[in-house]
C-alpha cells in the first residue's frame, strides 16, 4: 500500500518533469528563432516552419532578371538561389519596381536585393553592399537610321529616356540641357525610342544588348558612359547576412558555380 503510494508520487513527478522539459524546449526554440535569429524571416511552407530569404527584384532586366511565362528567371535569380542554398534557406521572390527596391529593403519587406544594382556612394549610405559579382557599363541606344545622336557629345539638349532611379537616370540628368524622360521600366524606355518620342536611351549594357537583338532598327554607341559594379544590397546593419552572402559568392567563384552561371546567361566562361 505504502509502496504503491510512493510509486504513484514518483510517476506524478516524472510526468511533471517531462512536461517541464517539453515546455522549456518549445519556448526555448521559439525564442531562439525569433530573438536570436532576426536576419531570417520565418515562413510556413509545405515542409513545416523553415527559414526564408526574401529577394526583391525587378524582372525587366534581361539577362539578369526577366519573366519566362509566369516564372522569374535570370542570372541574379540563380545567384540568389545558390546563396539561399548555401545558407540553408528557401528563396521567396518579391517583384518591385527598381526605384522601390531600396525603400522596401529599408522597410524590412525584403531581406536582400539582386537586381543588377550598381554600387554607388549614395546607395551605400542606405544599405550594405556585398562584394561585386559583375562589371557593367552604361550604353547609349539610338535609331540606326537618321539619328540626331551619333556620338556621346550629341546628347546635350536631347530627349533621353531612362529607367527611373537608375544610374543611367543620374548620368542623363548630368548632361547639359538634356530633357530626361524617366520611365518605370526598361521596356517602356524602348517603346518610347521605337516611336521616336525620345532621341536616345541610356541603360546598362546587359539589357541594352538584349533589346538590340529584337529591335533591328536600333543600335548602340560604341563608347561607354560609365563602368559600374553590381552587388547584392542588404539592410543597413545586417552584417551577419552580409558576411553569409559574401562567403557564398566567394565559394561560388571557387567551385565553378559562378562560371557556370556566366556561361548559362552570357555564353562564355569568362567575362
Ligand atoms: N545598374 C543600374 C542601377 O543600378 C540599373 C539597374 C536596373 O535597372 N535594374 O541603377
py3Dmol code that shows the C-alpha trace and the ligand (Angstrom):
import py3Dmol

protein = """\
ATOM      1  CA  UNK A   1       0.000   0.000   0.000  1.00  0.00           C
ATOM      2  CA  UNK A   2       2.753   2.395   1.083  1.00  0.00           C
ATOM      3  CA  UNK A   3       4.859   1.140  -1.769  1.00  0.00           C
ATOM      4  CA  UNK A   4       2.053   1.814  -4.197  1.00  0.00           C
ATOM      5  CA  UNK A   5       1.561   5.398  -2.916  1.00  0.00           C
ATOM      6  CA  UNK A   6       5.258   6.119  -3.302  1.00  0.00           C
ATOM      7  CA  UNK A   7       5.177   4.723  -6.806  1.00  0.00           C
ATOM      8  CA  UNK A   8       2.241   6.989  -7.696  1.00  0.00           C
ATOM      9  CA  UNK A   9       4.059  10.042  -6.343  1.00  0.00           C
ATOM     10  CA  UNK A  10       7.143   9.169  -8.379  1.00  0.00           C
ATOM     11  CA  UNK A  11       5.073   8.769 -11.527  1.00  0.00           C
ATOM     12  CA  UNK A  12       3.442  12.163 -10.946  1.00  0.00           C
ATOM     13  CA  UNK A  13       6.824  13.838 -10.503  1.00  0.00           C
ATOM     14  CA  UNK A  14       8.123  12.151 -13.612  1.00  0.00           C
ATOM     15  CA  UNK A  15       5.130  13.413 -15.615  1.00  0.00           C
ATOM     16  CA  UNK A  16       5.624  16.978 -14.335  1.00  0.00           C
ATOM     17  CA  UNK A  17       9.330  16.702 -15.132  1.00  0.00           C
ATOM     18  CA  UNK A  18       8.740  15.572 -18.703  1.00  0.00           C
ATOM     19  CA  UNK A  19       6.150  18.306 -19.172  1.00  0.00           C
ATOM     20  CA  UNK A  20       8.567  20.984 -17.912  1.00  0.00           C
ATOM     21  CA  UNK A  21      11.313  19.737 -20.250  1.00  0.00           C
ATOM     22  CA  UNK A  22       8.974  19.888 -23.252  1.00  0.00           C
ATOM     23  CA  UNK A  23       7.761  23.401 -22.393  1.00  0.00           C
ATOM     24  CA  UNK A  24      11.328  24.654 -21.937  1.00  0.00           C
ATOM     25  CA  UNK A  25      12.390  23.086 -25.247  1.00  0.00           C
ATOM     26  CA  UNK A  26       9.484  24.558 -27.232  1.00  0.00           C
ATOM     27  CA  UNK A  27       9.688  28.037 -25.685  1.00  0.00           C
ATOM     28  CA  UNK A  28      13.473  27.966 -25.996  1.00  0.00           C
ATOM     29  CA  UNK A  29      13.297  27.069 -29.679  1.00  0.00           C
ATOM     30  CA  UNK A  30      10.747  29.808 -30.391  1.00  0.00           C
ATOM     31  CA  UNK A  31      12.850  32.346 -28.513  1.00  0.00           C
ATOM     32  CA  UNK A  32      15.991  31.328 -30.381  1.00  0.00           C
ATOM     33  CA  UNK A  33      14.314  31.551 -33.761  1.00  0.00           C
ATOM     34  CA  UNK A  34      12.582  34.878 -33.185  1.00  0.00           C
ATOM     35  CA  UNK A  35      15.013  36.760 -30.976  1.00  0.00           C
ATOM     36  CA  UNK A  36      18.444  35.399 -31.748  1.00  0.00           C
ATOM     37  CA  UNK A  37      17.998  34.909 -35.454  1.00  0.00           C
ATOM     38  CA  UNK A  38      16.476  38.202 -36.672  1.00  0.00           C
ATOM     39  CA  UNK A  39      18.183  38.173 -40.075  1.00  0.00           C
ATOM     40  CA  UNK A  40      15.939  35.460 -41.393  1.00  0.00           C
ATOM     41  CA  UNK A  41      12.227  35.683 -41.642  1.00  0.00           C
ATOM     42  CA  UNK A  42      10.308  32.530 -40.962  1.00  0.00           C
ATOM     43  CA  UNK A  43       7.526  31.337 -43.167  1.00  0.00           C
ATOM     44  CA  UNK A  44       5.137  28.434 -43.128  1.00  0.00           C
ATOM     45  CA  UNK A  45       5.914  26.166 -46.039  1.00  0.00           C
ATOM     46  CA  UNK A  46       4.771  22.714 -47.101  1.00  0.00           C
ATOM     47  CA  UNK A  47       7.668  21.186 -45.218  1.00  0.00           C
ATOM     48  CA  UNK A  48       6.866  22.992 -41.990  1.00  0.00           C
ATOM     49  CA  UNK A  49       8.472  26.006 -40.363  1.00  0.00           C
ATOM     50  CA  UNK A  50      11.588  26.958 -42.263  1.00  0.00           C
ATOM     51  CA  UNK A  51      13.872  29.935 -42.844  1.00  0.00           C
ATOM     52  CA  UNK A  52      13.196  32.026 -45.915  1.00  0.00           C
ATOM     53  CA  UNK A  53      15.309  34.557 -47.767  1.00  0.00           C
ATOM     54  CA  UNK A  54      13.066  37.217 -49.297  1.00  0.00           C
ATOM     55  CA  UNK A  55      14.576  38.553 -52.516  1.00  0.00           C
ATOM     56  CA  UNK A  56      13.459  41.846 -54.034  1.00  0.00           C
ATOM     57  CA  UNK A  57      13.964  42.286 -57.773  1.00  0.00           C
ATOM     58  CA  UNK A  58      12.515  43.969 -60.868  1.00  0.00           C
ATOM     59  CA  UNK A  59      12.171  41.461 -63.701  1.00  0.00           C
ATOM     60  CA  UNK A  60      12.547  43.598 -66.833  1.00  0.00           C
ATOM     61  CA  UNK A  61      16.300  43.464 -66.971  1.00  0.00           C
ATOM     62  CA  UNK A  62      17.327  40.560 -69.186  1.00  0.00           C
ATOM     63  CA  UNK A  63      19.514  38.512 -68.711  1.00  0.00           C
ATOM     64  CA  UNK A  64      19.747  39.383 -65.005  1.00  0.00           C
ATOM     65  CA  UNK A  65      16.035  39.124 -64.146  1.00  0.00           C
ATOM     66  CA  UNK A  66      13.137  38.601 -66.520  1.00  0.00           C
ATOM     67  CA  UNK A  67       9.903  36.696 -66.925  1.00  0.00           C
ATOM     68  CA  UNK A  68       9.694  33.364 -68.679  1.00  0.00           C
ATOM     69  CA  UNK A  69       5.952  32.831 -68.701  1.00  0.00           C
ATOM     70  CA  UNK A  70       4.901  33.081 -65.060  1.00  0.00           C
ATOM     71  CA  UNK A  71       8.401  32.373 -63.798  1.00  0.00           C
ATOM     72  CA  UNK A  72      11.031  34.914 -62.802  1.00  0.00           C
ATOM     73  CA  UNK A  73      14.422  33.771 -64.080  1.00  0.00           C
ATOM     74  CA  UNK A  74      17.885  35.160 -64.780  1.00  0.00           C
ATOM     75  CA  UNK A  75      21.475  35.441 -63.626  1.00  0.00           C
ATOM     76  CA  UNK A  76      20.572  37.293 -60.404  1.00  0.00           C
ATOM     77  CA  UNK A  77      17.770  34.841 -59.598  1.00  0.00           C
ATOM     78  CA  UNK A  78      20.084  31.839 -59.957  1.00  0.00           C
ATOM     79  CA  UNK A  79      22.743  33.649 -57.933  1.00  0.00           C
ATOM     80  CA  UNK A  80      20.222  34.313 -55.137  1.00  0.00           C
ATOM     81  CA  UNK A  81      19.051  30.677 -55.268  1.00  0.00           C
ATOM     82  CA  UNK A  82      22.617  29.496 -54.708  1.00  0.00           C
ATOM     83  CA  UNK A  83      23.020  31.959 -51.815  1.00  0.00           C
ATOM     84  CA  UNK A  84      19.805  30.625 -50.278  1.00  0.00           C
ATOM     85  CA  UNK A  85      21.062  27.045 -50.682  1.00  0.00           C
ATOM     86  CA  UNK A  86      24.450  27.879 -49.149  1.00  0.00           C
ATOM     87  CA  UNK A  87      22.754  29.479 -46.140  1.00  0.00           C
ATOM     88  CA  UNK A  88      20.077  26.793 -45.672  1.00  0.00           C
ATOM     89  CA  UNK A  89      17.133  28.972 -46.572  1.00  0.00           C
ATOM     90  CA  UNK A  90      14.363  28.793 -49.114  1.00  0.00           C
ATOM     91  CA  UNK A  91      14.001  31.672 -51.589  1.00  0.00           C
ATOM     92  CA  UNK A  92      10.925  33.845 -51.945  1.00  0.00           C
ATOM     93  CA  UNK A  93      10.799  36.436 -54.759  1.00  0.00           C
ATOM     94  CA  UNK A  94       9.078  39.813 -54.440  1.00  0.00           C
ATOM     95  CA  UNK A  95       8.668  41.859 -57.631  1.00  0.00           C
ATOM     96  CA  UNK A  96       9.128  45.568 -57.006  1.00  0.00           C
ATOM     97  CA  UNK A  97       9.797  48.442 -59.451  1.00  0.00           C
ATOM     98  CA  UNK A  98      13.503  49.309 -59.416  1.00  0.00           C
ATOM     99  CA  UNK A  99      13.128  52.646 -57.633  1.00  0.00           C
ATOM    100  CA  UNK A 100      11.073  50.968 -54.881  1.00  0.00           C
ATOM    101  CA  UNK A 101      13.648  48.285 -54.070  1.00  0.00           C
ATOM    102  CA  UNK A 102      15.846  50.192 -51.597  1.00  0.00           C
ATOM    103  CA  UNK A 103      12.825  51.625 -49.719  1.00  0.00           C
ATOM    104  CA  UNK A 104      11.385  48.068 -49.467  1.00  0.00           C
ATOM    105  CA  UNK A 105      14.705  46.830 -48.098  1.00  0.00           C
ATOM    106  CA  UNK A 106      14.818  49.597 -45.509  1.00  0.00           C
ATOM    107  CA  UNK A 107      11.213  48.899 -44.505  1.00  0.00           C
ATOM    108  CA  UNK A 108      12.069  45.227 -43.910  1.00  0.00           C
ATOM    109  CA  UNK A 109       9.745  43.899 -46.618  1.00  0.00           C
ATOM    110  CA  UNK A 110      12.656  42.095 -48.289  1.00  0.00           C
ATOM    111  CA  UNK A 111      15.968  40.699 -46.986  1.00  0.00           C
ATOM    112  CA  UNK A 112      18.133  41.444 -49.999  1.00  0.00           C
ATOM    113  CA  UNK A 113      18.149  42.969 -53.497  1.00  0.00           C
ATOM    114  CA  UNK A 114      19.604  41.257 -56.556  1.00  0.00           C
ATOM    115  CA  UNK A 115      18.565  43.463 -59.469  1.00  0.00           C
ATOM    116  CA  UNK A 116      21.635  44.408 -61.462  1.00  0.00           C
ATOM    117  CA  UNK A 117      22.024  47.089 -58.847  1.00  0.00           C
ATOM    118  CA  UNK A 118      25.134  49.236 -59.156  1.00  0.00           C
ATOM    119  CA  UNK A 119      27.073  50.126 -56.021  1.00  0.00           C
ATOM    120  CA  UNK A 120      27.091  53.922 -55.599  1.00  0.00           C
ATOM    121  CA  UNK A 121      28.259  56.075 -52.682  1.00  0.00           C
ATOM    122  CA  UNK A 122      24.736  57.442 -52.302  1.00  0.00           C
ATOM    123  CA  UNK A 123      23.146  53.990 -52.087  1.00  0.00           C
ATOM    124  CA  UNK A 124      25.875  52.872 -49.688  1.00  0.00           C
ATOM    125  CA  UNK A 125      24.530  55.358 -47.140  1.00  0.00           C
ATOM    126  CA  UNK A 126      21.236  53.458 -47.006  1.00  0.00           C
ATOM    127  CA  UNK A 127      22.289  49.834 -47.474  1.00  0.00           C
ATOM    128  CA  UNK A 128      25.123  47.347 -47.171  1.00  0.00           C
ATOM    129  CA  UNK A 129      26.550  46.036 -50.439  1.00  0.00           C
ATOM    130  CA  UNK A 130      28.166  42.649 -50.982  1.00  0.00           C
ATOM    131  CA  UNK A 131      31.372  42.266 -52.936  1.00  0.00           C
ATOM    132  CA  UNK A 132      30.894  42.880 -56.644  1.00  0.00           C
ATOM    133  CA  UNK A 133      29.603  39.975 -58.725  1.00  0.00           C
ATOM    134  CA  UNK A 134      29.521  41.629 -62.172  1.00  0.00           C
ATOM    135  CA  UNK A 135      31.074  44.591 -64.006  1.00  0.00           C
ATOM    136  CA  UNK A 136      28.679  46.511 -66.265  1.00  0.00           C
ATOM    137  CA  UNK A 137      28.719  49.638 -68.412  1.00  0.00           C
ATOM    138  CA  UNK A 138      26.147  52.263 -69.378  1.00  0.00           C
ATOM    139  CA  UNK A 139      25.276  52.316 -73.071  1.00  0.00           C
ATOM    140  CA  UNK A 140      23.540  54.839 -75.322  1.00  0.00           C
ATOM    141  CA  UNK A 141      20.925  53.310 -77.652  1.00  0.00           C
ATOM    142  CA  UNK A 142      19.839  55.258 -80.752  1.00  0.00           C
ATOM    143  CA  UNK A 143      17.994  54.610 -84.040  1.00  0.00           C
ATOM    144  CA  UNK A 144      20.203  53.060 -86.729  1.00  0.00           C
ATOM    145  CA  UNK A 145      18.920  55.424 -89.398  1.00  0.00           C
ATOM    146  CA  UNK A 146      18.515  59.205 -89.117  1.00  0.00           C
ATOM    147  CA  UNK A 147      19.681  59.511 -85.502  1.00  0.00           C
ATOM    148  CA  UNK A 148      20.306  63.035 -84.183  1.00  0.00           C
ATOM    149  CA  UNK A 149      22.732  61.444 -81.703  1.00  0.00           C
ATOM    150  CA  UNK A 150      25.806  59.987 -83.400  1.00  0.00           C
ATOM    151  CA  UNK A 151      28.381  60.448 -80.639  1.00  0.00           C
ATOM    152  CA  UNK A 152      28.146  60.954 -76.884  1.00  0.00           C
ATOM    153  CA  UNK A 153      28.727  64.723 -77.271  1.00  0.00           C
ATOM    154  CA  UNK A 154      25.467  64.945 -79.284  1.00  0.00           C
ATOM    155  CA  UNK A 155      23.407  64.026 -76.203  1.00  0.00           C
ATOM    156  CA  UNK A 156      23.429  67.628 -74.939  1.00  0.00           C
ATOM    157  CA  UNK A 157      19.975  69.185 -75.196  1.00  0.00           C
ATOM    158  CA  UNK A 158      18.358  65.966 -76.477  1.00  0.00           C
ATOM    159  CA  UNK A 159      15.398  63.933 -75.190  1.00  0.00           C
ATOM    160  CA  UNK A 160      16.877  60.996 -73.275  1.00  0.00           C
ATOM    161  CA  UNK A 161      14.846  58.076 -71.914  1.00  0.00           C
ATOM    162  CA  UNK A 162      15.911  56.262 -68.749  1.00  0.00           C
ATOM    163  CA  UNK A 163      14.506  53.904 -66.132  1.00  0.00           C
ATOM    164  CA  UNK A 164      13.537  55.861 -63.025  1.00  0.00           C
ATOM    165  CA  UNK A 165      16.055  55.771 -60.194  1.00  0.00           C
ATOM    166  CA  UNK A 166      18.834  54.037 -62.104  1.00  0.00           C
ATOM    167  CA  UNK A 167      22.443  55.099 -62.573  1.00  0.00           C
ATOM    168  CA  UNK A 168      21.502  55.803 -66.205  1.00  0.00           C
ATOM    169  CA  UNK A 169      18.937  58.275 -64.854  1.00  0.00           C
ATOM    170  CA  UNK A 170      21.617  60.024 -62.766  1.00  0.00           C
ATOM    171  CA  UNK A 171      24.030  60.155 -65.725  1.00  0.00           C
ATOM    172  CA  UNK A 172      21.377  61.560 -68.076  1.00  0.00           C
ATOM    173  CA  UNK A 173      20.499  64.339 -65.658  1.00  0.00           C
ATOM    174  CA  UNK A 174      24.155  65.449 -65.674  1.00  0.00           C
ATOM    175  CA  UNK A 175      24.084  66.021 -69.441  1.00  0.00           C
ATOM    176  CA  UNK A 176      23.878  69.646 -70.467  1.00  0.00           C
ATOM    177  CA  UNK A 177      20.347  70.743 -71.334  1.00  0.00           C
ATOM    178  CA  UNK A 178      19.093  67.172 -71.681  1.00  0.00           C
ATOM    179  CA  UNK A 179      15.354  66.578 -71.332  1.00  0.00           C
ATOM    180  CA  UNK A 180      15.317  63.414 -69.292  1.00  0.00           C
ATOM    181  CA  UNK A 181      12.243  61.214 -69.674  1.00  0.00           C
ATOM    182  CA  UNK A 182      12.032  58.934 -66.620  1.00  0.00           C
ATOM    183  CA  UNK A 183      10.036  55.745 -67.076  1.00  0.00           C
ATOM    184  CA  UNK A 184       9.090  52.910 -64.756  1.00  0.00           C
ATOM    185  CA  UNK A 185      10.615  50.072 -66.828  1.00  0.00           C
ATOM    186  CA  UNK A 186      13.310  49.462 -69.452  1.00  0.00           C
ATOM    187  CA  UNK A 187      10.643  48.139 -71.840  1.00  0.00           C
ATOM    188  CA  UNK A 188       8.760  51.464 -71.756  1.00  0.00           C
ATOM    189  CA  UNK A 189      12.056  53.239 -72.474  1.00  0.00           C
ATOM    190  CA  UNK A 190      12.458  51.059 -75.576  1.00  0.00           C
ATOM    191  CA  UNK A 191       8.858  51.749 -76.629  1.00  0.00           C
ATOM    192  CA  UNK A 192       9.472  55.482 -76.438  1.00  0.00           C
ATOM    193  CA  UNK A 193      12.622  55.157 -78.523  1.00  0.00           C
ATOM    194  CA  UNK A 194      10.923  52.954 -81.119  1.00  0.00           C
ATOM    195  CA  UNK A 195       8.177  55.526 -81.546  1.00  0.00           C
ATOM    196  CA  UNK A 196      10.824  58.298 -81.646  1.00  0.00           C
ATOM    197  CA  UNK A 197       9.359  60.213 -78.706  1.00  0.00           C
ATOM    198  CA  UNK A 198      12.898  60.251 -77.321  1.00  0.00           C
ATOM    199  CA  UNK A 199      16.195  60.686 -79.202  1.00  0.00           C
ATOM    200  CA  UNK A 200      18.247  58.188 -77.211  1.00  0.00           C
ATOM    201  CA  UNK A 201      18.039  55.764 -74.296  1.00  0.00           C
ATOM    202  CA  UNK A 202      20.639  55.192 -71.611  1.00  0.00           C
ATOM    203  CA  UNK A 203      20.752  51.796 -69.927  1.00  0.00           C
ATOM    204  CA  UNK A 204      23.053  49.023 -68.750  1.00  0.00           C
ATOM    205  CA  UNK A 205      24.939  47.013 -71.395  1.00  0.00           C
ATOM    206  CA  UNK A 206      23.257  43.696 -70.473  1.00  0.00           C
ATOM    207  CA  UNK A 207      19.640  44.623 -71.216  1.00  0.00           C
ATOM    208  CA  UNK A 208      20.773  47.043 -73.977  1.00  0.00           C
ATOM    209  CA  UNK A 209      22.366  44.170 -75.926  1.00  0.00           C
ATOM    210  CA  UNK A 210      19.303  42.001 -75.338  1.00  0.00           C
ATOM    211  CA  UNK A 211      16.941  44.673 -76.696  1.00  0.00           C
ATOM    212  CA  UNK A 212      19.062  45.165 -79.835  1.00  0.00           C
ATOM    213  CA  UNK A 213      18.543  41.509 -80.739  1.00  0.00           C
ATOM    214  CA  UNK A 214      14.777  42.038 -81.002  1.00  0.00           C
ATOM    215  CA  UNK A 215      14.916  45.651 -82.288  1.00  0.00           C
ATOM    216  CA  UNK A 216      16.908  45.584 -85.546  1.00  0.00           C
ATOM    217  CA  UNK A 217      16.166  49.280 -86.175  1.00  0.00           C
ATOM    218  CA  UNK A 218      18.257  50.316 -83.169  1.00  0.00           C
ATOM    219  CA  UNK A 219      21.946  50.350 -82.387  1.00  0.00           C
ATOM    220  CA  UNK A 220      24.239  51.462 -79.565  1.00  0.00           C
ATOM    221  CA  UNK A 221      27.170  53.839 -79.463  1.00  0.00           C
ATOM    222  CA  UNK A 222      30.491  52.081 -79.040  1.00  0.00           C
ATOM    223  CA  UNK A 223      31.703  54.390 -76.269  1.00  0.00           C
ATOM    224  CA  UNK A 224      30.549  53.576 -72.722  1.00  0.00           C
ATOM    225  CA  UNK A 225      29.175  56.305 -70.472  1.00  0.00           C
ATOM    226  CA  UNK A 226      30.491  54.607 -67.335  1.00  0.00           C
ATOM    227  CA  UNK A 227      31.791  51.414 -65.772  1.00  0.00           C
ATOM    228  CA  UNK A 228      29.929  50.048 -62.757  1.00  0.00           C
ATOM    229  CA  UNK A 229      29.888  47.151 -60.319  1.00  0.00           C
ATOM    230  CA  UNK A 230      26.783  45.099 -59.495  1.00  0.00           C
ATOM    231  CA  UNK A 231      26.373  43.826 -55.946  1.00  0.00           C
ATOM    232  CA  UNK A 232      23.706  42.431 -53.639  1.00  0.00           C
ATOM    233  CA  UNK A 233      22.120  45.016 -51.343  1.00  0.00           C
ATOM    234  CA  UNK A 234      21.345  44.086 -47.732  1.00  0.00           C
ATOM    235  CA  UNK A 235      19.685  46.068 -44.971  1.00  0.00           C
ATOM    236  CA  UNK A 236      21.993  48.505 -43.188  1.00  0.00           C
ATOM    237  CA  UNK A 237      23.489  46.900 -40.104  1.00  0.00           C
ATOM    238  CA  UNK A 238      22.697  43.302 -41.113  1.00  0.00           C
ATOM    239  CA  UNK A 239      26.379  42.338 -41.078  1.00  0.00           C
ATOM    240  CA  UNK A 240      25.513  38.677 -40.402  1.00  0.00           C
ATOM    241  CA  UNK A 241      23.664  38.270 -43.708  1.00  0.00           C
ATOM    242  CA  UNK A 242      26.273  40.426 -45.482  1.00  0.00           C
ATOM    243  CA  UNK A 243      29.006  38.015 -44.414  1.00  0.00           C
ATOM    244  CA  UNK A 244      26.927  34.988 -45.398  1.00  0.00           C
ATOM    245  CA  UNK A 245      26.299  36.480 -48.859  1.00  0.00           C
ATOM    246  CA  UNK A 246      29.969  37.372 -49.379  1.00  0.00           C
ATOM    247  CA  UNK A 247      31.064  33.905 -48.249  1.00  0.00           C
ATOM    248  CA  UNK A 248      28.566  32.304 -50.619  1.00  0.00           C
ATOM    249  CA  UNK A 249      29.669  34.421 -53.617  1.00  0.00           C
ATOM    250  CA  UNK A 250      33.342  33.641 -52.884  1.00  0.00           C
ATOM    251  CA  UNK A 251      32.515  29.926 -52.646  1.00  0.00           C
ATOM    252  CA  UNK A 252      30.620  30.027 -55.957  1.00  0.00           C
ATOM    253  CA  UNK A 253      33.605  31.674 -57.650  1.00  0.00           C
ATOM    254  CA  UNK A 254      35.873  28.937 -56.287  1.00  0.00           C
ATOM    255  CA  UNK A 255      33.764  25.880 -57.030  1.00  0.00           C
ATOM    256  CA  UNK A 256      32.743  26.742 -60.604  1.00  0.00           C
ATOM    257  CA  UNK A 257      29.083  27.609 -59.970  1.00  0.00           C
ATOM    258  CA  UNK A 258      29.740  31.267 -60.799  1.00  0.00           C
ATOM    259  CA  UNK A 259      31.446  30.416 -64.126  1.00  0.00           C
ATOM    260  CA  UNK A 260      28.571  28.084 -64.965  1.00  0.00           C
ATOM    261  CA  UNK A 261      26.122  30.961 -64.430  1.00  0.00           C
ATOM    262  CA  UNK A 262      28.148  33.298 -66.658  1.00  0.00           C
ATOM    263  CA  UNK A 263      28.220  30.601 -69.324  1.00  0.00           C
ATOM    264  CA  UNK A 264      24.480  29.980 -68.995  1.00  0.00           C
ATOM    265  CA  UNK A 265      23.486  33.639 -69.413  1.00  0.00           C
ATOM    266  CA  UNK A 266      26.343  35.147 -71.459  1.00  0.00           C
ATOM    267  CA  UNK A 267      27.556  32.137 -73.361  1.00  0.00           C
ATOM    268  CA  UNK A 268      31.196  32.366 -72.233  1.00  0.00           C
ATOM    269  CA  UNK A 269      33.080  31.061 -69.230  1.00  0.00           C
ATOM    270  CA  UNK A 270      34.940  34.332 -68.701  1.00  0.00           C
ATOM    271  CA  UNK A 271      33.936  37.967 -68.989  1.00  0.00           C
TER     272      UNK A 271
END
"""
ligand_1 = """\
10
LIG
N 22.561 49.154 -62.811
C 21.581 50.167 -62.839
C 21.380 50.744 -61.469
O 21.804 50.190 -60.520
C 20.245 49.700 -63.404
C 19.647 48.557 -62.663
C 18.251 48.150 -63.134
O 17.588 48.848 -63.866
N 17.793 47.006 -62.722
O 20.797 51.773 -61.328
"""
view = py3Dmol.view(width=600, height=400)
view.addModel(protein, "pdb")
view.setStyle({"model": 0}, {"cartoon": {"style": "trace"}})
view.addModel(ligand_1, "xyz")
view.setStyle({"model": 1}, {"stick": {}})
view.zoomTo()
view.show()
